[in-house]
Amino acid sequence: MPAKSHIPLEILSSILDHIPFEALLPLRTVSRTFLYLINPRTFSKILIKLYTFSCSQKSLELIKLLSTSSSTSLYSPDRWEDEDCTLIDGKTLQAFLSDHLVPFLTRLLNLDTLDWNIYVGQKALLDFTSIAQSLSCLAKLRNVAIRFHHRDFYDSAQGNYELPPLHTFRNLSSLLVSYNDSIPLAYYNREIALTIAASPHLTRFSLKSRAEPNGNPFISEMCTSLQTLFGNTTSPQLAQLELRGIPLSAAGLSQTLSRKLKSLTICKPRGSCRFRFAWAELLITLEEIGVELSLLSVTGMEAAMDELFSYLISYGDVLQNLKIDSIMMDSQDQEDKAGYRFWDQIVPHHKGSLKVLCITPLCEGEWCYGPAAAAATSTA
């Protein structure tokens, strides 16, 4: 039988496909070839969900295996998330995690991406402080997504719930925070803003609210502003920014945005007269500081259509992806005039670079695909 080094990689790879996960782990130390072939099969992505009512048995086996191993360099996944559960006794799970979870997290030496789903209002199962501290100590962690989920039966206005101390995270490149209800303003300023301030190379930031403004007329008062979060950051260098359901004021926009911004996604919910969003000032600021976006996706900006068109005309040969969603202006005549101008001026101006164009009007009119749109998008 030929030596292992003489076995073609495609044959060796096929053999490894039939080896159980538990047997693959020690084989990673055999040689660089084995390490190269086995890593994608074992630690390209780890998905774990930890609830009081359910958990994956395989996830528990993996946690125990890594937390009790004598080697700290053998096990080094590069991604960790949450998924795929079966029923398990809550007290048993809590006792297990108390013994094994933190040692498990400290061994994720190559972890660079964390997607953490936090169920607010659920009975405390995990020690958020220990978890956050363990994760923030991982030297290669650069991308963090924190998703808050509120249970239907829980009144978040009471504020009696535990949230993880995010201020321990440092030197992030990407940060996403989303929630479907309110979280205390003090938490933004005490935790999220400090993480941003401690991440001078942060280039991607996303803040999403899935709360319904119709059901909560004070939603704008319960959200922090982009400028407040970046207030302690010297010269932010964001290349990608996403705001969904987040108010935006005009003050400080030029100090918060950068010419390096290339991707901008803004979604303003309908149905809340108290929701303040400085569309015109945002677009004017983008034009003044010379931002040339390659991706622009907007929803709910009909009141600033002239400013949008002015900004899009201010540069060319860069925009590749343009999405204008849920268009509904005050009158049909006003909407038709804007639609005709869009197809007559804006699309031809960016025709050389545009790869994706998505226009979604709520009513029939000039924004819909017709003669003007056909002429603007024709390749002839």
C-alpha positions as CSV (number, residue, x, y, z in Angstrom):
1,M,0.0,0.0,0.0
2,P,1.5,3.4,-0.9
3,A,2.4,5.9,1.8
4,K,-0.3,8.4,2.8
5,S,1.6,11.2,1.1
6,H,1.3,9.4,-2.2
7,I,-2.5,9.1,-2.1
8,P,-4.1,11.6,-4.5
9,L,-5.8,14.4,-2.6
10,E,-9.2,13.8,-4.3
11,I,-9.1,10.1,-3.1
12,L,-8.0,11.0,0.4
13,S,-10.7,13.7,0.5
14,S,-13.3,11.1,-0.5
15,I,-12.2,8.8,2.3
16,L,-12.4,11.5,4.9
17,D,-16.0,12.2,3.8
18,H,-17.0,8.8,5.4
19,I,-15.1,9.2,8.7
20,P,-17.2,10.3,11.8
21,F,-16.7,13.8,13.2
22,E,-15.2,12.5,16.4
23,A,-12.5,10.5,14.5
24,L,-11.6,13.4,12.3
25,L,-10.5,15.7,15.1
26,P,-7.3,13.8,16.2
27,L,-6.4,13.2,12.5
28,R,-5.8,17.0,12.1
29,T,-2.5,16.6,13.9
30,V,-1.1,13.9,11.5
31,S,0.2,16.3,8.8
32,R,-0.4,19.6,7.1
33,T,-2.2,17.8,4.4
34,F,-4.7,16.3,6.8
35,L,-5.1,19.6,8.6
36,Y,-5.8,21.3,5.2
37,L,-8.4,18.7,4.3
38,I,-10.1,18.2,7.6
39,N,-10.5,21.8,8.8
40,P,-13.3,22.6,6.3
41,R,-15.1,19.4,7.4
42,T,-15.0,20.2,11.1
43,F,-14.8,23.9,11.8
44,S,-15.8,25.9,8.8
45,K,-19.0,26.8,10.7
46,I,-20.3,25.7,14.1
47,L,-24.0,26.3,14.9
48,I,-25.2,26.1,18.4
49,K,-28.5,27.0,20.1
50,L,-28.8,26.9,23.9
51,Y,-32.3,27.3,25.3
52,T,-33.9,26.3,28.6
53,F,-36.3,24.1,26.6
54,S,-34.2,22.6,23.9
55,C,-30.6,22.0,22.6
56,S,-28.8,19.8,20.1
57,Q,-27.2,16.7,21.6
58,K,-24.4,16.9,19.1
59,S,-23.7,20.5,20.2
60,L,-23.4,19.3,23.8
61,E,-21.0,16.6,22.7
62,L,-18.9,19.1,20.8
63,I,-18.8,21.5,23.7
64,K,-17.8,18.8,26.1
65,L,-15.2,17.4,23.7
66,L,-13.5,20.8,23.2
67,S,-13.8,22.0,26.8
68,T,-12.1,18.8,28.3
69,S,-9.4,18.4,25.7
70,S,-5.8,18.7,26.9
71,S,-4.8,20.6,23.8
72,T,-5.6,24.2,23.2
73,S,-4.2,24.4,19.7
74,L,-5.9,21.4,18.2
75,Y,-9.4,22.8,18.2
76,S,-9.7,26.2,16.6
77,P,-12.9,26.8,14.6
78,D,-13.2,30.0,12.7
79,R,-16.9,30.6,13.0
80,W,-19.6,30.1,15.7
81,E,-23.3,30.6,15.6
82,D,-26.5,29.0,17.0
83,E,-28.9,26.3,15.5
84,D,-30.8,22.8,15.3
85,C,-32.3,21.8,18.7
86,T,-34.0,18.9,20.4
87,L,-35.8,18.7,23.7
88,I,-33.6,18.6,26.9
89,D,-34.2,19.1,30.6
90,G,-33.4,22.8,31.5
91,K,-31.7,22.0,34.8
92,T,-29.5,19.4,33.2
93,L,-28.6,21.8,30.5
94,Q,-27.8,24.6,32.9
95,A,-25.5,22.4,35.0
96,F,-23.7,21.1,31.9
97,L,-23.1,24.6,30.6
98,S,-21.9,25.8,33.9
99,D,-19.1,23.3,33.7
100,H,-18.2,23.3,30.0
101,L,-19.3,26.4,28.1
102,V,-16.7,29.0,29.2
103,P,-13.8,26.5,28.7
104,F,-15.2,25.6,25.3
105,L,-15.4,29.3,24.2
106,T,-11.8,30.0,25.3
107,R,-10.6,27.3,22.9
108,L,-12.1,28.8,19.8
109,L,-8.7,30.3,19.0
110,N,-9.4,31.1,15.3
111,L,-12.9,32.4,15.9
112,D,-13.4,35.6,13.7
113,T,-17.2,35.7,13.4
114,L,-19.8,35.6,16.2
115,D,-23.6,35.6,15.6
116,W,-25.2,35.8,19.1
117,N,-29.0,35.5,19.5
118,I,-30.2,36.7,22.9
119,Y,-33.7,35.9,24.0
120,V,-34.7,38.7,26.3
121,G,-37.2,37.8,29.0
122,Q,-36.4,34.2,29.0
123,K,-35.4,32.7,32.3
124,A,-31.7,33.1,32.7
125,L,-29.8,30.0,31.6
126,L,-26.4,31.4,30.8
127,D,-24.0,33.7,32.5
128,F,-23.9,36.5,30.0
129,T,-21.0,38.2,31.7
130,S,-18.7,35.2,31.6
131,I,-19.6,34.4,28.0
132,A,-19.0,38.0,26.8
133,Q,-15.7,38.2,28.6
134,S,-14.5,34.8,27.2
135,L,-15.5,35.7,23.7
136,S,-14.0,39.2,23.8
137,C,-10.6,37.7,24.8
138,L,-10.4,35.8,21.5
139,A,-7.6,37.6,19.6
140,K,-9.0,36.9,16.1
141,L,-12.6,37.9,16.7
142,R,-13.4,40.7,14.4
143,N,-17.1,40.3,13.3
144,V,-19.9,40.4,15.9
145,A,-23.6,40.2,15.4
146,I,-25.9,40.6,18.4
147,R,-29.6,39.9,17.8
148,F,-32.1,40.6,20.6
149,H,-35.4,38.7,20.6
150,H,-38.2,39.6,23.0
151,R,-40.7,37.0,23.9
152,D,-44.3,37.9,23.1
153,F,-45.4,37.5,26.8
154,Y,-42.7,39.8,28.1
155,D,-43.2,43.5,28.8
156,S,-39.8,45.0,27.9
157,A,-40.8,48.4,29.4
158,Q,-40.3,46.9,32.9
159,G,-36.6,46.6,32.1
160,N,-36.1,43.7,34.4
161,Y,-33.9,41.5,32.3
162,E,-30.2,40.8,31.9
163,L,-28.3,41.9,28.8
164,P,-24.7,40.9,28.0
165,P,-21.8,43.4,28.7
166,L,-20.7,44.1,25.1
167,H,-18.2,46.8,26.1
168,T,-15.6,44.2,26.6
169,F,-15.4,43.6,22.8
170,R,-12.5,45.4,21.1
171,N,-11.0,46.0,17.7
172,L,-14.0,44.8,15.6
173,S,-14.2,45.2,11.9
174,S,-17.9,44.5,11.7
175,L,-20.8,45.1,14.2
176,L,-24.5,44.3,13.8
177,V,-27.1,45.0,16.5
178,S,-30.8,44.2,15.9
179,Y,-33.9,43.9,18.1
180,N,-37.6,43.6,17.8
181,D,-38.5,45.8,20.8
182,S,-37.0,48.5,22.8
183,I,-33.8,48.1,24.8
184,P,-32.7,50.7,27.4
185,L,-31.0,53.8,25.9
186,A,-28.4,53.5,28.7
187,Y,-27.4,50.1,27.3
188,Y,-26.6,51.7,23.9
189,N,-24.4,54.3,25.5
190,R,-22.8,52.1,28.1
191,E,-22.2,49.0,26.0
192,I,-22.5,49.5,22.2
193,A,-21.0,52.9,22.0
194,L,-18.0,51.8,24.1
195,T,-17.4,48.8,21.7
196,I,-17.5,51.2,18.7
197,A,-15.1,53.6,20.4
198,A,-12.7,50.7,21.1
199,S,-12.8,49.5,17.5
200,P,-11.0,52.2,15.4
201,H,-10.9,50.0,12.4
202,L,-14.7,49.3,12.3
203,T,-15.8,49.4,8.7
204,R,-19.2,47.7,8.7
205,F,-22.0,48.8,11.0
206,S,-25.6,47.7,11.1
207,L,-28.4,48.8,13.5
208,K,-31.8,47.3,13.0
209,S,-35.1,47.7,14.8
210,R,-37.8,45.3,13.9
211,A,-40.3,47.0,16.2
212,E,-43.5,48.2,14.6
213,P,-43.9,52.0,14.9
214,N,-47.7,51.8,14.5
215,G,-47.8,49.8,17.8
216,N,-45.4,52.1,19.6
217,P,-45.7,55.9,18.8
218,F,-42.7,56.6,21.0
219,I,-40.3,54.3,19.1
220,S,-38.1,57.2,18.1
221,E,-37.6,58.3,21.7
222,M,-36.4,54.7,22.6
223,C,-33.8,54.5,19.9
224,T,-30.3,56.0,20.1
225,S,-28.9,58.0,17.1
226,L,-26.1,57.0,14.9
227,Q,-24.2,60.2,15.8
228,T,-24.5,59.4,19.5
229,L,-23.1,55.9,19.1
230,F,-20.1,57.2,17.1
231,G,-19.7,60.3,19.2
232,N,-16.5,59.1,21.0
233,T,-14.9,57.8,17.8
234,T,-12.3,59.8,16.0
235,S,-12.9,60.0,12.3
236,P,-15.1,57.0,11.7
237,Q,-14.2,55.1,8.5
238,L,-17.3,53.2,7.7
239,A,-17.4,51.5,4.3
240,Q,-20.8,49.8,4.9
241,L,-23.7,51.2,6.9
242,E,-27.2,49.8,7.4
243,L,-30.0,51.5,9.4
244,R,-33.4,49.9,9.6
245,G,-36.2,51.5,11.7
246,I,-33.6,53.9,13.3
247,P,-34.2,57.6,13.6
248,L,-31.5,59.9,12.1
249,S,-30.9,63.5,13.0
250,A,-29.2,66.1,10.9
251,A,-26.6,67.2,13.5
252,G,-23.1,65.7,13.2
253,L,-23.7,63.7,9.9
254,S,-20.5,65.1,8.3
255,Q,-18.4,64.0,11.3
256,T,-20.0,60.5,11.3
257,L,-19.9,59.6,7.6
258,S,-16.7,59.1,5.6
259,R,-15.8,59.3,1.9
260,K,-14.9,55.7,2.2
261,L,-18.6,54.7,2.5
262,K,-19.5,52.4,-0.4
263,S,-22.6,50.6,0.8
264,L,-25.7,52.3,2.3
265,T,-29.0,50.7,3.3
266,I,-31.6,52.8,4.9
267,C,-35.2,51.7,5.7
268,K,-37.6,54.1,7.4
269,P,-40.8,52.5,8.5
270,R,-44.2,53.9,7.5
271,G,-47.0,54.9,9.8
272,S,-45.2,56.9,12.5
273,C,-45.5,60.7,12.5
274,R,-43.1,60.8,15.5
275,F,-40.4,59.0,13.6
276,R,-37.8,61.6,12.5
277,F,-35.3,60.9,9.7
278,A,-33.2,63.6,8.1
279,W,-33.3,62.2,4.5
280,A,-32.6,65.5,2.8
281,E,-29.7,66.4,5.1
282,L,-28.2,62.8,4.7
283,L,-28.2,63.0,0.9
284,I,-26.8,66.5,0.9
285,T,-24.1,65.4,3.2
286,L,-23.2,62.5,1.0
287,E,-22.9,64.8,-1.9
288,E,-20.9,67.4,0.0
289,I,-18.2,65.0,1.3
290,G,-17.9,63.2,-2.0
291,V,-19.3,59.8,-1.1
292,E,-19.6,57.6,-4.2
293,L,-21.7,54.6,-3.3
294,S,-21.6,51.3,-5.2
295,L,-24.7,50.0,-3.3
296,L,-27.7,52.1,-2.3
297,S,-30.9,50.7,-0.9
298,V,-33.6,53.0,0.4
299,T,-37.1,52.7,1.7
300,G,-39.4,55.5,2.8
301,M,-37.5,58.5,1.4
302,E,-40.2,60.0,-1.0
303,A,-40.0,63.4,0.8
304,A,-36.4,63.8,-0.4
305,M,-36.7,62.6,-3.9
306,D,-35.1,65.7,-5.4
307,E,-32.1,65.4,-3.1
308,L,-31.8,61.7,-4.0
309,F,-31.7,62.6,-7.7
310,S,-29.2,65.4,-7.1
311,Y,-26.9,63.1,-5.2
312,L,-27.1,60.3,-7.8
313,I,-26.3,62.7,-10.6
314,S,-23.2,64.0,-8.7
315,Y,-21.1,61.0,-9.5
316,G,-21.0,58.2,-12.1
317,D,-19.4,54.9,-13.2
318,V,-19.4,53.5,-9.6
319,L,-23.0,52.6,-8.7
320,Q,-23.6,48.9,-9.2
321,N,-26.7,48.1,-7.0
322,L,-29.6,50.4,-6.6
323,K,-32.9,49.6,-4.8
324,I,-35.7,52.0,-4.1
325,D,-38.5,50.2,-2.3
326,S,-42.2,50.9,-1.5
327,I,-42.5,54.2,-3.4
328,M,-45.6,56.1,-2.6
329,M,-45.6,59.9,-2.9
330,D,-48.3,62.4,-1.9
331,S,-50.0,62.6,-5.3
332,Q,-50.0,60.6,-8.5
333,D,-48.9,63.5,-10.6
334,Q,-45.9,64.1,-8.3
335,E,-45.0,60.4,-8.3
336,D,-45.3,60.2,-12.1
337,K,-43.0,63.2,-12.6
338,A,-40.4,61.7,-10.3
339,G,-40.6,58.3,-12.0
340,Y,-40.2,59.8,-15.5
341,R,-37.2,61.8,-14.3
342,F,-35.6,58.7,-12.8
343,W,-35.8,56.7,-16.0
344,D,-34.9,59.7,-18.2
345,Q,-31.9,61.0,-16.2
346,I,-30.8,58.7,-13.4
347,V,-30.7,55.3,-15.0
348,P,-28.9,56.5,-18.2
349,H,-26.3,58.3,-16.0
350,H,-25.4,55.1,-14.2
351,K,-26.1,52.7,-17.0
352,G,-22.4,51.8,-17.6
353,S,-21.9,50.5,-14.0
354,L,-25.4,49.3,-12.9
355,K,-25.7,45.5,-12.4
356,V,-28.7,45.3,-10.1
357,L,-31.7,47.7,-10.3
358,C,-34.8,47.1,-8.1
359,I,-37.7,49.6,-8.2
360,T,-40.8,48.8,-6.2
361,P,-43.7,51.3,-6.5
362,L,-46.8,50.7,-4.4
363,C,-49.1,52.1,-7.2
364,E,-49.2,52.0,-11.0
365,G,-47.5,54.9,-12.7
366,E,-44.3,56.0,-14.4
367,W,-42.1,54.2,-11.9
368,C,-43.5,50.9,-13.2
369,Y,-41.8,49.2,-16.2
370,G,-43.1,50.8,-19.3
371,P,-41.8,52.8,-22.4
372,A,-39.6,55.1,-20.3
373,A,-38.1,52.2,-18.3
374,A,-37.6,50.1,-21.4
375,A,-35.8,52.9,-23.2
376,A,-33.6,53.6,-20.1
377,T,-32.6,50.0,-19.6
378,S,-32.2,49.0,-23.3
379,T,-28.8,47.7,-24.2
380,A,-29.0,49.0,-27.8
